[in-house]
């Protein structure tokens, strides 16, 4: 008999798991993955679900394997006008993310591809091999105004498939040639591979990198972020990048109440010891399908924590799993949210972090001469 799965459409005052029609995927099929469900995308008219009909057929289903489809993108720079974000444009070399972080707020974006925000998000990936070409074309257009490009804001540009595709490195080569500022966020130590390009850019005040660290607990990290670099590897990357002269910071993202928030000070101390000059944090966000996926994960991996974690989350989100209000979605509100923010501020001040915010230079940009405007005559 399937174990209970949480229903995303209800709020439970007693915080007890409730039955849902979505059945879990067998552990043998999802080994090494974060999600335990693979529900249909919310835009799909039909949904399928594997179930045991008594003939033991489920044992014959293959394990989920990573597949990559090449996507010939038409544009590559994504714009936003969010008052919560410090950037107005970003580049995403990939769709989906093999890291499989269970809390990833980008999971719902896979529904727009007709796929599941669950296991599909971390196993059915899309690569954009023409990303560098498009970037060069778009930044060379007449009237282009330079602002730092953020990379790693939706899915990780240094996820495992980057070792094969090297799209991120090609993007950096374009930005380096035209002296365009870039800010990177990643959970992967693979970023150190590109220290040669990033250090050249950093000498001109054109690059900075943030390593995202959620926990220092290896076992918890493996369950929550199964294919991301280990916490120590990420700290080692902070040290390597800092020693290469690249401004490096640590993002505690996300802070999960009653699960990882107790590590806030120790993560900041580790960041400081490894050379980070800045740090930040983001409270756990559970938009759309992420809520069901995360709660299912809690029941599987930390059942003793379920009530406490969800109670605190809802206390900071007006009684809901998530509140998307501007100014609150990243930090939450209420006494517990204020306590987390205050603890962060005190620890950062004690360690000398964030004494000066590193602002990238936007005045050195040189419009690309290769391709550029001529390519634009053919349109997108």
C-alpha positions in Angstrom: 0.0 0.0 0.0 1.4 3.4 -0.9 2.4 5.7 2.0 0.5 9.0 2.4 1.5 11.9 0.2 0.7 15.4 1.0 -2.1 17.2 -0.8 -0.9 20.7 -2.1 -4.4 22.2 -2.2 -5.1 22.2 1.6 -3.7 23.6 4.8 -3.8 21.3 7.8 -4.2 22.9 11.2 -2.8 19.8 12.9 0.2 19.6 10.5 -0.5 15.9 9.8 0.3 14.4 6.4 -2.8 13.7 4.4 -3.6 11.4 1.5 -3.1 12.6 -2.0 -3.8 10.8 -5.4 -0.2 11.3 -6.4 1.7 8.1 -5.7 5.4 8.1 -4.8 8.1 6.9 -7.3 9.8 3.7 -6.0 13.2 4.4 -4.4 15.0 2.0 -6.7 13.9 4.2 -9.7 14.8 7.6 -8.1 18.0 6.7 -6.3 20.3 9.7 -6.2 17.5 12.1 -7.0 15.9 14.8 -4.8 12.2 14.5 -5.7 10.1 11.5 -4.7 7.2 12.5 -7.0 6.7 13.1 -10.7 3.3 14.7 -11.0 2.1 16.0 -14.3 2.7 19.6 -15.1 -0.2 21.8 -14.1 -1.0 22.8 -17.8 -1.4 19.2 -18.9 -4.9 17.9 -19.7 -4.0 14.3 -19.1 -1.8 12.6 -16.4 -0.4 9.1 -16.1 0.7 7.3 -13.0 2.4 4.0 -12.4 0.6 1.6 -10.0 1.0 -1.9 -8.8 -1.7 -4.1 -10.4 -0.6 -7.2 -8.5 1.6 -8.6 -11.1 4.8 -7.0 -9.8 5.2 -5.0 -13.0 6.6 -1.9 -11.2 9.9 -3.8 -10.6 10.5 -3.8 -14.4 10.3 0.0 -14.8 13.8 1.5 -15.4 15.5 4.0 -13.1 15.3 7.6 -14.0 18.4 8.6 -16.1 19.6 12.0 -17.1 18.8 12.9 -20.6 19.7 16.2 -22.4 17.9 17.7 -25.3 19.7 20.5 -27.2 17.5 23.6 -27.6 18.2 26.2 -30.3 17.1 29.2 -28.3 15.9 32.3 -30.1 16.9 34.8 -27.3 19.2 34.4 -24.3 19.0 37.5 -22.1 15.9 37.4 -19.8 14.7 40.7 -18.3 12.9 41.3 -15.0 11.6 44.2 -13.1 11.3 42.7 -9.7 12.0 45.1 -6.8 13.3 42.1 -4.8 16.2 41.4 -7.1 19.5 43.3 -7.5 19.7 42.7 -11.2 17.5 43.3 -14.2 18.8 40.7 -16.6 20.0 37.2 -16.5 21.2 34.3 -18.8 20.3 30.7 -18.3 22.5 28.2 -20.4 20.3 25.3 -19.3 16.7 24.4 -18.4 16.2 22.0 -15.5 18.9 21.1 -13.1 20.6 17.8 -12.3 21.6 19.0 -8.8 18.0 18.0 -7.8 17.7 20.4 -4.9 14.3 19.5 -3.4 13.5 23.1 -2.5 14.4 24.7 -5.9 12.0 27.5 -6.6 12.7 27.0 -10.4 11.0 23.6 -10.5 7.6 24.9 -11.6 9.2 26.3 -14.8 9.4 22.8 -16.2 5.6 22.7 -16.4 5.9 25.3 -19.2 7.8 22.6 -21.1 5.0 20.1 -20.7 7.0 18.2 -18.0 6.9 17.5 -14.3 8.5 19.9 -11.8 9.3 16.7 -9.9 11.8 14.1 -11.2 11.5 15.4 -14.8 13.1 18.7 -13.7 16.2 17.0 -12.6 16.4 14.2 -15.2 15.1 15.7 -18.5 17.3 18.7 -19.1 17.7 21.2 -22.0 21.0 22.7 -23.1 21.3 25.9 -25.2 24.5 25.3 -27.3 24.0 28.6 -29.2 23.8 30.7 -25.9 27.2 32.4 -26.5 26.4 33.3 -30.1 23.0 34.7 -29.1 24.6 36.7 -26.2 27.2 38.2 -28.5 24.4 39.2 -30.9 22.1 40.7 -28.2 24.7 42.8 -26.5 25.9 44.2 -29.8 22.5 45.7 -30.8 22.3 49.4 -31.1 21.0 51.1 -27.9 22.0 48.2 -25.7 22.5 49.5 -22.1 25.0 47.8 -19.9 24.1 46.4 -16.5 25.6 43.3 -14.8 24.3 40.0 -16.2 23.3 37.5 -13.5 23.9 33.8 -14.2 22.6 31.0 -12.0 19.4 32.7 -10.9 17.1 30.0 -12.2 19.1 26.8 -12.7 22.7 26.2 -12.0 25.1 27.0 -14.9 27.7 24.6 -13.4 25.5 21.6 -13.0 27.2 18.3 -14.0 26.3 18.5 -17.7 28.4 21.7 -18.0 31.5 19.4 -17.9 30.5 18.1 -21.3 28.8 21.1 -22.9 31.0 23.9 -21.6 28.3 26.4 -22.5 29.0 28.5 -19.5 32.6 28.8 -20.4 31.7 30.0 -23.9 29.4 32.6 -22.4 32.1 33.9 -20.1 34.5 34.1 -23.1 32.0 36.5 -24.8 31.6 38.6 -21.7 35.4 38.8 -21.2 36.0 39.9 -24.8 33.5 42.7 -24.6 34.3 43.7 -21.0 30.7 43.1 -19.8 30.1 42.7 -16.0 28.8 39.4 -14.7 27.6 38.0 -11.3 27.4 34.2 -10.9 25.6 32.1 -8.3 26.3 28.4 -8.1 26.3 25.3 -5.8 29.1 23.7 -7.8 32.8 23.6 -7.3 33.1 23.3 -11.1 33.1 27.1 -11.2 36.8 26.9 -10.2 37.5 25.5 -13.7 36.8 29.0 -15.1 39.0 30.9 -12.6 41.3 31.9 -15.4 38.6 33.9 -17.2 37.0 35.1 -14.0 40.3 36.4 -12.6 41.0 38.3 -15.8 37.6 39.9 -15.6 38.0 40.5 -11.8 41.2 42.5 -12.5 39.0 44.9 -14.4 36.2 44.8 -11.8 33.9 42.9 -14.1 33.1 39.6 -12.2 32.0 38.3 -8.9 30.9 34.8 -7.7 28.6 33.6 -4.9 28.6 30.0 -3.7 25.3 28.9 -2.3 25.6 26.9 0.9 22.5 25.6 2.6 24.0 23.2 5.2 27.4 22.0 6.4 25.9 18.6 7.2 27.0 16.2 4.5 24.2 13.7 5.1 21.5 16.3 5.0 23.1 17.9 2.0 23.1 14.6 0.1 19.4 14.0 0.8 18.4 17.6 0.0 20.8 18.5 -2.8 21.9 15.1 -4.1 24.0 16.0 -7.1 25.4 19.4 -6.0 29.0 19.7 -4.7 29.5 18.8 -1.0 29.6 21.7 1.5 33.3 21.4 2.0 33.9 21.4 -1.8 31.9 24.6 -2.0 33.9 26.2 0.8 37.1 25.1 -1.0 35.8 26.8 -4.1 35.3 30.0 -2.2 38.9 29.9 -1.0 40.3 29.1 -4.5 38.3 31.9 -6.2 39.2 34.4 -3.4 42.9 33.5 -3.7 42.6 34.0 -7.5 41.5 37.6 -6.8 37.9 37.1 -7.6 35.4 38.8 -5.3 33.6 35.9 -3.7 30.6 35.7 -1.4 28.4 33.0 0.2 24.6 32.8 -0.1 22.8 30.9 2.6 20.0 29.9 0.3 17.6 28.8 1.4 17.4 29.1 5.2 15.0 26.3 6.3 13.5 26.9 9.7 14.0 24.1 12.3 16.1 22.2 9.8 19.1 24.4 8.8 18.6 27.7 10.5 20.7 26.6 13.5 23.7 26.5 11.1 23.5 30.1 10.1 26.4 31.3 12.2 28.6 28.3 11.5 28.1 28.8 7.7 29.1 32.4 8.0 32.1 31.5 10.0 33.2 29.0 7.4 32.6 31.5 4.6 34.8 34.1 6.4 37.6 31.5 7.1 37.7 30.6 3.4 38.0 34.2 2.2 34.5 35.3 1.4 34.0 39.1 1.8 30.2 39.2 1.5 27.3 37.0 2.5 23.5 37.0 2.1 20.5 34.7 2.9 17.1 33.9 1.5 14.3 32.2 3.4 12.8 29.0 2.0 10.3 29.6 -0.8 7.7 27.1 -1.7 5.8 28.3 -4.8 3.3 26.2 -6.7 4.4 22.5 -7.0 7.5 23.0 -4.9 5.3 23.0 -1.8 4.1 19.4 -2.4 7.5 18.2 -3.4 9.2 19.6 -0.3 6.5 18.4 2.1 6.7 14.9 0.5 10.5 15.0 1.0 10.1 16.0 4.7 7.8 13.0 5.3 10.4 10.8 3.6 13.6 12.2 5.0 12.8 14.1 8.2 9.3 12.9 9.4 10.1 13.9 13.0 10.7 17.5 11.8 7.6 17.8 9.6 5.2 19.6 12.0 7.8 22.0 13.4 9.2 23.0 10.0 5.8 23.6 8.4 4.5 25.4 11.4 7.4 27.9 11.3 7.2 28.3 7.6 3.5 29.2 7.8 4.1 31.5 10.7 6.3 33.6 8.4 3.9 33.3 5.4 0.6 34.5 6.7 -0.5 30.9 7.5 0.3 29.7 4.0 3.1 27.6 2.6 4.2 30.6 0.5 3.4 34.2 0.1 4.7 35.9 -3.1 4.4 39.5 -1.9 7.2 41.8 -3.0 9.5 42.6 -0.2 8.4 39.6 1.8 8.9 36.5 -0.4 12.7 36.4 0.2 12.6 37.2 3.9 9.2 36.3 5.3 7.7 38.3 8.2 6.9 37.9 11.9 9.0 37.3 15.0 10.8 34.2 13.7 11.7 35.8 10.4 12.9 38.9 12.3 15.0 36.7 14.5 16.7 35.0 11.6 17.5 38.3 10.0 18.9 39.7 13.2 21.1 36.7 13.8 22.5 37.0 10.3 23.2 40.7 10.8 25.0 40.2 14.1 27.1 37.3 12.8 28.0 39.1 9.6 29.0 42.2 11.6 31.1 40.2 14.1 33.0 38.5 11.2 33.5 41.7 9.2 31.4 40.5 6.3 29.5 43.0 4.1 31.5 46.0 5.3 31.7 47.1 1.6 29.4 45.9 -1.2 31.3 45.1 -4.4 29.8 47.0 -7.3 30.8 45.9 -10.8 32.0 48.4 -13.4 29.7 49.0 -16.3 31.8 51.6 -18.1 34.3 49.4 -19.9 31.9 47.7 -22.2 33.0 47.4 -25.9 30.4 46.3 -28.4 31.4 43.0 -30.0 32.9 43.5 -33.5 32.6 39.8 -34.6 29.0 39.1 -35.8 27.0 41.4 -33.7 24.9 43.9 -35.6 25.3 42.2 -38.9 23.9 38.9 -37.5 20.9 40.9 -36.2 19.8 41.7 -39.8 18.6 38.1 -40.0 16.4 38.6 -36.9 15.8 35.9 -34.2 
